[in-house]
């Protein structure tokens, strides 16, 4: 199994956030916000399947997402 499929919200650094893209916008969640919504043990590659993160505007789940860092120069 690809090791990237094992990363959870607990694996994110404190300064990292997750950006999720739906049909109408990109939303940014901090590690603490995600943990409160879906739990610290939620796997990052499946986080968009949780209804709590579906868009209230367009009703679509976020199918694409990426990790963003608050530290300049760090991906």
C-alpha positions as CSV (number, residue, x, y, z in Angstrom):
1,X,0.0,0.0,0.0
2,X,1.2,3.5,-0.8
3,X,2.4,5.1,2.5
4,X,0.7,8.4,1.6
5,X,-2.6,6.6,2.2
6,X,-1.7,6.2,5.9
7,X,-1.4,9.9,6.8
8,X,-4.0,11.1,9.2
9,X,-5.0,14.6,10.6
10,X,-2.8,13.9,13.6
11,X,0.2,13.7,11.3
12,X,-0.2,17.3,10.2
13,X,2.2,19.8,11.8
14,X,0.6,22.5,13.9
15,X,1.3,25.2,11.2
16,X,-0.1,23.1,8.3
17,X,-3.6,23.4,7.0
18,X,-5.6,21.5,4.5
19,X,-7.2,23.2,1.5
20,X,-10.2,21.5,0.0
21,X,-11.7,22.3,-3.4
22,X,-15.3,21.8,-4.4
23,X,-17.2,23.0,-7.4
24,X,-17.5,26.6,-6.2
25,X,-14.6,27.5,-3.9
26,X,-11.5,26.5,-1.9
27,X,-11.9,26.2,1.8
28,X,-9.0,26.1,4.3
29,X,-9.1,24.1,7.5
30,X,-6.4,24.1,10.2
31,X,-5.4,20.8,11.8
32,X,-7.5,21.6,14.9
33,X,-10.6,22.5,12.9
34,X,-10.4,19.3,10.9
35,X,-9.8,17.2,14.1
36,X,-13.0,18.8,15.6
37,X,-15.0,18.0,12.5
38,X,-13.9,14.5,11.6
39,X,-11.5,13.3,14.3
40,X,-7.7,13.2,14.6
41,X,-7.6,9.6,13.2
42,X,-9.3,10.5,9.9
43,X,-7.1,9.6,6.9
44,X,-6.3,12.6,4.8
45,X,-7.0,10.9,1.5
46,X,-10.6,10.1,2.6
47,X,-11.4,13.3,4.5
48,X,-13.6,14.7,1.7
49,X,-16.0,11.8,2.2
50,X,-17.1,13.2,5.6
51,X,-20.4,15.0,5.3
52,X,-19.3,17.7,7.7
53,X,-16.9,19.0,5.0
54,X,-19.3,19.0,2.1
55,X,-20.0,22.5,0.7
56,X,-23.1,24.3,2.0
57,X,-23.3,26.4,-1.2
58,X,-23.1,23.9,-4.0
59,X,-23.7,20.7,-2.0
60,X,-20.6,18.9,-3.5
61,X,-18.0,17.0,-1.6
62,X,-14.4,18.2,-1.9
63,X,-12.7,15.8,-4.3
64,X,-9.4,17.6,-4.5
65,X,-7.3,18.9,-1.6
66,X,-3.7,19.7,-0.6
67,X,-1.7,20.5,2.5
68,X,-0.5,24.1,2.9
69,X,2.1,25.4,5.3
70,X,2.1,28.8,7.0
71,X,5.9,28.8,6.8
72,X,7.2,30.7,3.7
73,X,9.3,28.6,1.4
74,X,7.9,25.3,2.7
75,X,5.5,23.4,0.4
